[in-house]
Amino acid sequence: MERGSYMLPVAVGCSYNRCKFCMLFKHLKYRELPLEQIGEELKRVQSVGGSPKRIFLGDGNAFGLETEKLLRILQMVRSSFPDFEEVNMDATVTNIRMKSDEELKALYGAGVRHLYLGIESGLDDVLKFMDKDHNLSEVYEAIARIQAAGMIYDARMMTGVAGKGRGQENAEQTAEFFNRTRPSRIVNFSMFLHKEAPLYREIEAGNFVPASELENLEEEKRLLELLTAESLEYDGFHDFIEYRVRGTLPGDKERMLESLQKCIGKYLTKEEVIAII
């Protein structure tokens, strides 16, 4: 979703870093980068003629920085690249809840446009089990607040996150959530689990049974069938089986469903595939 953007590091790791399925930042101790270091990076890009229009603030949830610091960074960005059009970043529901409506409006005024939220599932019990930082009522409220401030909400989700036997239920509830909240984009990272992830301990203890890739594909198909949003960009990844489906709804819906059905048909005749390494 940020192809072509310039990634400006403002932190290392994720300040939350507790989601059971995630291994992206487990090896990192979270820390914010000093303004001096950020300024040096901006000067470096300037020195080679860089003038990006879109900027992504990294790492795992840059929106968690204190508003005053974020505004200072955005001021530095504008001084370095006067023609930039937008700044985007990852956020958590807690990051949003910690900011007042006035702060959200100030950040929008300073150039913040897209916030990427890890929604994962439309089922409250799944969010709780996976140790997400929100329940559904909290995320509805957070999304309403950033949209009221003018920001665009983009969603990340995971087919398979509800476990074996719950794919259709999860698809239906997650589709209902998206139809109500209207994200601009959805990226679906079908669950791909590492044996060092905290969730794997739950599998060993018998508390979670992972869904097969066939069930994940069937869940994704049901989700797409139910999505009603207009001009919604969708991108679904299945890294373990190297399958991807993407397009813009509703125009590309039938093509995407046909592609998914063909892939489902292939895995109906194969031995069960579980995406664990």
Residue pairs with C-beta under 8 A, 6 or more apart in sequence:
1 114
1 116
1 154
1 185
1 187
1 233
1 235
2 54
2 56
2 88
4 54
5 52
5 54
5 55
5 56
5 88
6 45
6 50
6 52
6 54
6 55
6 56
7 55
7 56
7 57
7 58
8 38
8 41
8 42
8 55
8 56
8 57
8 58
8 73
8 77
9 33
9 38
9 41
9 57
9 58
9 59
10 32
10 33
10 38
10 57
10 58
10 59
10 62
10 65
10 73
11 30
11 31
11 32
11 33
11 58
11 59
11 60
11 62
11 64
11 65
12 28
12 29
12 30
12 31
12 33
12 59
13 25
13 28
13 29
13 30
13 31
13 59
13 60
14 22
14 24
14 25
14 28
14 30
14 59
14 60
14 61
15 30
15 60
15 61
15 64
16 60
16 61
16 64
16 92
16 94
16 133
17 25
17 26
17 28
17 30
17 60
18 131
18 133
19 118
19 120
19 130
19 131
19 132
20 129
20 130
20 131
20 197
20 198
20 199
20 202
21 130
21 158
21 161
21 191
21 193
21 197
21 198
21 199
22 197
23 194
23 196
23 197
24 60
25 59
25 60
26 196
26 197
28 59
30 60
32 65
32 69
35 69
35 72
35 73
35 76
38 73
38 76
39 76
42 76
42 77
42 80
42 81
43 80
45 52
45 80
46 80
46 81
50 81
51 81
51 83
51 84
52 81
52 84
53 83
53 84
53 85
53 86
54 84
54 85
54 86
54 87
54 88
55 77
55 81
55 84
55 86
55 87
55 88
56 87
56 88
56 89
57 73
57 87
57 88
57 89
58 89
60 90
61 89
61 90
61 91
61 92
61 95
62 70
62 89
62 90
62 91
63 70
63 89
63 90
63 91
63 92
63 95
63 96
63 115
64 91
64 92
64 94
64 95
64 98
65 73
67 99
67 103
67 106
67 107
70 107
70 110
70 112
71 106
71 107
71 110
74 87
74 107
74 110
74 111
74 112
75 110
77 84
77 87
77 111
78 84
78 110
78 111
84 111
85 111
86 111
86 112
86 113
86 114
87 110
87 111
87 112
87 113
88 112
88 113
88 114
88 115
88 116
89 112
89 114
89 115
89 116
90 115
90 116
90 117
90 118
91 115
91 116
91 117
92 117
92 118
92 133
92 134
93 117
93 133
93 134
93 138
93 139
93 142
94 133
94 134
96 104
96 115
96 142
96 145
96 146
97 138
97 141
97 142
99 107
101 145
101 148
101 149
104 145
104 146
104 148
104 149
104 151
105 149
105 150
107 149
107 151
108 149
108 150
108 151
112 151
113 151
113 152
114 151
114 152
114 153
114 154
114 184
115 146
115 151
115 152
115 153
115 154
116 154
116 155
116 156
117 139
117 142
117 143
117 153
117 154
117 155
117 156
118 132
118 156
119 139
119 155
119 156
119 157
119 174
119 177
119 178
120 126
120 127
120 130
120 132
120 156
120 157
120 158
120 161
121 127
121 130
121 157
121 158
121 161
121 162
121 170
121 173
121 174
122 136
122 170
122 172
122 173
122 174
122 175
122 176
122 177
122 178
123 162
123 166
123 169
123 170
123 173
123 174
124 135
124 136
126 161
126 162
126 163
126 166
126 170
127 134
127 135
127 136
128 135
129 202
129 208
130 161
130 199
131 198
134 142
136 177
139 181
140 180
140 181
143 153
143 181
146 153
147 153
152 184
153 181
153 182
153 183
153 184
154 183
154 184
154 185
154 186
154 187
155 178
155 181
155 183
155 185
155 186
155 187
156 186
156 187
156 188
156 189
157 174
157 186
157 187
157 188
157 189
158 188
158 189
158 190
158 191
159 167
159 170
159 171
159 188
159 190
159 191
159 211
159 216
159 217
159 219
159 220
159 223
159 236
160 167
160 190
160 191
160 210
160 211
160 215
160 216
160 219
160 275
161 170
161 191
162 169
162 170
162 211
163 208
163 209
163 210
163 211
164 209
164 210
164 211
164 212
164 215
165 209
165 211
165 215
166 211
167 211
167 215
167 216
167 218
167 219
167 222
168 218
168 219
168 222
170 219
171 219
171 220
171 222
171 223
171 226
172 222
172 226
174 223
175 222
175 223
175 226
175 227
176 226
178 186
178 227
178 229
178 232
179 226
179 227
179 228
179 229
182 229
183 229
183 232
184 231
184 232
184 233
185 232
185 233
185 234
185 235
186 232
186 233
186 234
186 235
187 235
187 236
187 237
188 220
188 223
188 234
188 235
188 236
188 237
189 237
189 239
190 213
190 216
190 220
190 236
190 237
190 238
190 239
190 240
190 275
191 210
191 211
191 216
191 275
192 239
192 240
192 275
192 277
193 199
193 200
193 203
193 210
193 275
193 276
193 277
194 200
194 276
194 277
195 276
195 277
199 208
200 276
202 208
203 209
203 210
210 274
210 275
210 276
211 219
211 274
212 267
212 272
212 273
212 274
213 238
213 240
213 241
213 267
213 273
213 274
213 275
214 264
214 267
214 268
214 270
214 272
214 273
216 238
216 275
217 238
217 243
217 260
217 263
217 264
217 267
218 264
220 236
220 245
220 260
221 257
221 260
221 261
221 264
224 234
224 249
224 253
224 256
224 257
224 260
225 257
227 234
227 249
227 253
228 250
229 249
230 249
230 250
231 248
231 249
232 248
232 249
232 250
233 246
233 247
233 248
233 249
234 245
234 246
234 247
234 248
234 249
234 256
235 244
235 245
235 246
236 244
236 245
236 246
237 244
238 244
238 275
239 275
240 273
240 275
240 277
241 267
241 273
241 275
243 263
245 256
245 259
245 260
245 263
246 256
247 253
247 255
247 256
267 273
